[in-house]
């Protein structure tokens, strides 16, 4: 039985210090009164899909036999919408459990093209959110991490059939997908932990409202104080 209170605390620590690994997070948990060791912290972080952002050699490996594509974005200037999209999964705590949240974001405008919730880390909801995003347009490059959800033939075939180049982060290099990492931090600080969702229905309702606000009303200094939606529609 996973300790939901501990998982929630781990998520809050990770929002503030995404460079903390299992040892530092374990130490912070102990200082807050949790009876936890490094092994349990590692188990919970793995269950939540949390990995510290610094490079390291011994991460969990992608599914055997799945093709890993090279990272195509190093040094690239992002100059227009639909040049690069990316996706990721994050842990979403609720009062009585947890879900996983995935989204597709346009790098140039920071516009969230689609998002979905799931109670498991299987690949289906990742494919569904990709297909929904592709109804809005088509990127030149689509970037993901090396998780089995994204290296699967079912996922990559959607991109190949759509004529999209596939890019994948180097192992342990979460900053290769920096814009969606920043999105998760923003969503959690401005919505998830303020609202304290009761259940999945409450979470979906709250996120639907928030992503409408994020896309159409939230002004970004890096976008000359325009909203992602305004920039994406230019």
N, C-alpha and C positions, 0 to 999 in steps of 0.2 A: 504494500500500500504506500503510495508516494505521499510525502509530507507536503500538503498544498501550501501551508503557511511558510515553510522553508523555501519552496519553489518561488513563491511570490517575492520573498525577501531577496533571493538570488537575482531575480529579474530586476528588482529595483537597484541592487548593487551594480549590476551589469550596465544599466542605463547610465549611471554616473561614472563608472570606471570600466569601459568595454575592453580595456587592456589587462584586466585582472584575470588570472587563471584560477585553477581549482584551489591552489594553496592560499592565495590571498583572499579569495571569496570565503574559503573555509575559516580563515582567521577572523574575518569581519563577522561572519555568522556566530562564531564563538563569543566575540565581544558583545553581541546582542543577546546572548543568553541561550543560543541554540546548542543542543548536545549533538555535535556533528564532527566527523573527521573528514580527511581528504577523500577517502574512498566513497563515502556517501555523497559528498559534494560533487565529485566527478560523475557519479551515477545520475544524480539529479540534473546536472548540466547537460549530460548526454541526452537524457529524456526530453529536455526542453529545447534541444538543438542549439545550445549556447557554446560558442568557442571564442576564446580571447583573440583580439585582432592582430597580435604580433605573429610574424612567421615562425613556424616550428616544424620539425621533421616528422613527428609521429602522430599525425591526425588520423581519424577514422578514414578508411579507404573507400573510394566509390565502389559500386557494385562490380564484381569481377566480370570481365567480358564486355563491359560498356566502353564505348569509345570516348576518350577525353580529347576535347578540342583545345587548341592553343588560345591564350589570352591575346586579343587583337587590339586592345585599347591603349596600351602603354604609349604615352607621348602624343596621343591623338587629341586634336582640338575639336571640341564639340561645338559646331557652328550653326546647327539647324535642328528643328524638330524632326522626329522620326529617323534621326541618324543612328541613335543608340537607345534601345530599351533594355531594361533589366528586371529581374524578379528575385524574390527571396521569400523565406518563411520565418516568422517570428512566433514566440510563445505569447499567448494572450491569457492572463489570469482572470478568473472570475471569483465571486464570493464563495461559490460552492463547486468549483472545479476549474478546468482550463480548456482552451481550444488552441488551434493554430491559425494564424492569419497569413495569407499570402497576397501579394499585389504585384502589378506590373507598372513600372514608372518610365516616363520619357526623360532621358538625362538632360536634354537642353532646357525644357520648360519646367521640369519637376512635376509634370502633370501625372496624376494617378489614372491610368487608363482602365484598370479593372482591379477588383479585389474579391477575395472569398475567404470564408471560414471553414474549418474542418475539425473533427474530433480525432483525427489521426494524421500521421505523416505519410500516408500513401500518395502515389503520384497522381491520382485521379483529379484532385482539386487543383493541382498545379497545371494540368493540361486544360482543365475547364477555364481557369483564369487567363491562360494564354489565348485560347480560342476566342474568348470574349473580347480581349484586347485587340486581336487581329480583325475584329469587325469594325474597328475604328480607323485602322490604317495598317501600314506595314513598315517596320524599321529596316534599315540597311544591316544593322548588327544587333543581335540579341545576346546579352551577357548573363551568365548564371554562375553559381559555384559548382563544385564537382559532386554534389549530392546525387544519390541514385535516382531521385525524382527527375532530375534534369539530364542525366546521362543516359536515361532509358531510351530505347529505340522509339517507343510511342511518343515521347516528348520531342526528341530531335527530328523525327520524321515530319512533324507538323511544321517546323521551321524550314526544313529542307524543301518540303513541298510548296512552301510559300515563297521560296527564293530568298530566304534570310540567312545571312552569314552567322555562324554560331561562335561565340566567344565564351571561355570559361576561366574563372579566377585560378591563379596559382594556389596550391594547397596552403591553407593557413593564412591567406592574404585577403581578409575580409574587406580591406580598404580598396581592393580592386573593384568592389561593387559599392563604392562609397555613398552614392546618392540614395540608394534604398536603405542603407544602414542609417543615414541621417533621417530618412523618413520615419523609420521605426522609433528612433529616439524622440522625434517631434510628436508622433501620434501617442506614444505612451505618456509623455510629459503633459501634453495638452488635453488628452481625452481619457485614456484608459484608466490611469490611476486617480484621476479626479472623479470619474463617474462610478467606479467600483461596481461593475456589472454584476447582476444577480445570476443570470443564466445566458444561454446562447441567444435566445430571442432578444433579451435586453442588449447584449453585445452587438448583434446585427443592427438593431435599431439605432444604437448610439454611433456606431461606425459609419452607417449610411449617412447620418446627419453630419458627422465630422468630415468625411471625405468630400461631401458637397461643399462644406465651408472651406476646407483646405484647397480644393481645386478652384473655387470661384471667388472667394473672399479674402483668404489669407494672403497678405502681401509679403513678398520676399525681397529683402534688400539686394540680393544678388541678381534679381530680375528687374532692377530699377523700380522697385516697389509696385510691381504689377503682380497679379495672381497667376498661378500656373495655367489656369484655363485661358486667361487673356493672352498669354504668350503662346500657348499651343495653337490657338485659333488664328494667330497672325499670319 
